[in-house]
Amino acid sequence: MNEWMKKGPLEWQDYTYKAVSVTASDKEYKGWVLTTDPVSANIVLVNFLEDGSVSVTGIMGHAVQTVEIVNEGDHSMREKLMHLFMSGDCKAYSPEDLEKRKNSLKKWLEKNHIPITEQRDSQKTLCVAGVLTIDPPYGPENCNSSNEIILSRVQDLIQGHLEASQ
C-alpha cells in the first residue's frame, strides 16, 4: 500500500483547493485538487485552460506515488472551484436573503396549517411535523423525507409559494 493510500480522508482534505503535482504510474499530473474520494483515495484534478475551458482529470488512488503542494491557492480560486459544477440558475444567497426566505416559507406553511418548527441543532433547517426537513435555500428540491406522500405535498406547497411570491 502506497503512502497516499495510508492517509485518511482528513489528511486528504488538506489538499483540497490547492495546486498540486501528483506522480502516478510514473507520470506527472498537475492541477487544482477539487476533491478526493474518501473510499478509493482517487484524486480529481482541475485545470483551467487558456481558451476558457476546463480540464478535469481523475487519478486512481492506488496508482498515486507522491502528492506535492505547489500553490496554496487563495479565496477566489477556492470559490471558483467550489462553483465549478453548479448549474447556471443556482445562485448564492446572502444570510439575510436566506433568513427572509425561511421566514416567508414558514409563514406560508403556517397559513396552510402545516406544523412547522426550526430544528434545535440547526436554526437554518425547518422541520415539518417531525417527518420532513427543509434546508436552505428552502426550495422544493431542498426537502428531505422518507414519507413520499408528505414530501410530494409539501414540495407542491413550496412550489406554489415560490410562484405566488414572484
Solvent accessible surface area in square Angstrom, and as a share of the most:
residue,aa,sasa,rsa
1,M,174,0.78
2,N,38,0.20
3,E,117,0.52
4,W,8,0.03
5,M,59,0.26
6,K,125,0.53
7,K,66,0.28
8,G,22,0.21
9,P,72,0.45
10,L,145,0.72
11,E,89,0.40
12,W,13,0.05
13,Q,117,0.52
14,D,87,0.45
15,Y,26,0.10
16,T,29,0.17
17,Y,43,0.16
18,K,43,0.18
19,A,14,0.11
20,V,1,0.01
21,S,13,0.08
22,V,0,0.00
23,T,42,0.24
24,A,3,0.03
25,S,76,0.49
26,D,125,0.65
27,K,125,0.53
28,E,110,0.50
29,Y,66,0.25
30,K,120,0.51
31,G,7,0.06
32,W,38,0.13
33,V,2,0.01
34,L,29,0.15
35,T,63,0.36
36,T,18,0.10
37,D,55,0.28
38,P,81,0.51
39,V,136,0.78
40,S,40,0.26
41,A,1,0.00
42,N,39,0.20
43,I,1,0.00
44,V,40,0.23
45,L,1,0.00
46,V,0,0.00
47,N,46,0.24
48,F,59,0.24
49,L,85,0.42
50,E,187,0.84
51,D,120,0.62
52,G,67,0.65
53,S,50,0.32
54,V,59,0.34
55,S,38,0.25
56,V,77,0.44
57,T,40,0.23
58,G,59,0.57
59,I,8,0.04
60,M,106,0.47
61,G,0,0.00
62,H,126,0.56
63,A,25,0.19
64,V,0,0.00
65,Q,81,0.36
66,T,78,0.45
67,V,26,0.15
68,E,116,0.52
69,I,63,0.32
70,V,90,0.52
71,N,76,0.39
72,E,108,0.48
73,G,29,0.28
74,D,89,0.46
75,H,131,0.58
76,S,77,0.50
77,M,36,0.16
78,R,110,0.40
79,E,60,0.27
80,K,102,0.43
81,L,1,0.01
82,M,86,0.38
83,H,75,0.34
84,L,44,0.22
85,F,136,0.57
86,M,98,0.44
87,S,70,0.45
88,G,87,0.84
89,D,127,0.66
90,C,68,0.40
91,K,131,0.56
92,A,92,0.71
93,Y,59,0.23
94,S,44,0.28
95,P,103,0.65
96,E,114,0.51
97,D,61,0.32
98,L,41,0.20
99,E,85,0.38
100,K,139,0.59
101,R,65,0.24
102,K,9,0.04
103,N,58,0.30
104,S,47,0.31
105,L,2,0.01
106,K,48,0.20
107,K,140,0.59
108,W,58,0.20
109,L,0,0.00
110,E,87,0.39
111,K,146,0.62
112,N,52,0.27
113,H,164,0.73
114,I,37,0.19
115,P,83,0.52
116,I,16,0.08
117,T,81,0.47
118,E,49,0.22
119,Q,55,0.24
120,R,228,0.83
121,D,131,0.68
122,S,41,0.26
123,Q,107,0.47
124,K,132,0.56
125,T,12,0.07
126,L,0,0.00
127,C,18,0.11
128,V,5,0.03
129,A,60,0.47
130,G,63,0.61
131,V,71,0.41
132,L,1,0.01
133,T,33,0.19
134,I,0,0.00
135,D,49,0.25
136,P,41,0.26
137,P,40,0.25
138,Y,6,0.02
139,G,2,0.02
140,P,22,0.14
141,E,133,0.60
142,N,30,0.15
143,C,10,0.06
144,N,85,0.44
145,S,29,0.19
146,S,119,0.76
147,N,60,0.31
148,E,136,0.61
149,I,113,0.58
150,I,53,0.27
151,L,37,0.18
152,S,55,0.36
153,R,168,0.61
154,V,4,0.03
155,Q,51,0.23
156,D,97,0.50
157,L,45,0.22
158,I,0,0.00
159,Q,78,0.35
160,G,28,0.27
161,H,21,0.09
162,L,38,0.19
163,E,111,0.50
164,A,72,0.56
165,S,76,0.49
166,Q,185,0.82
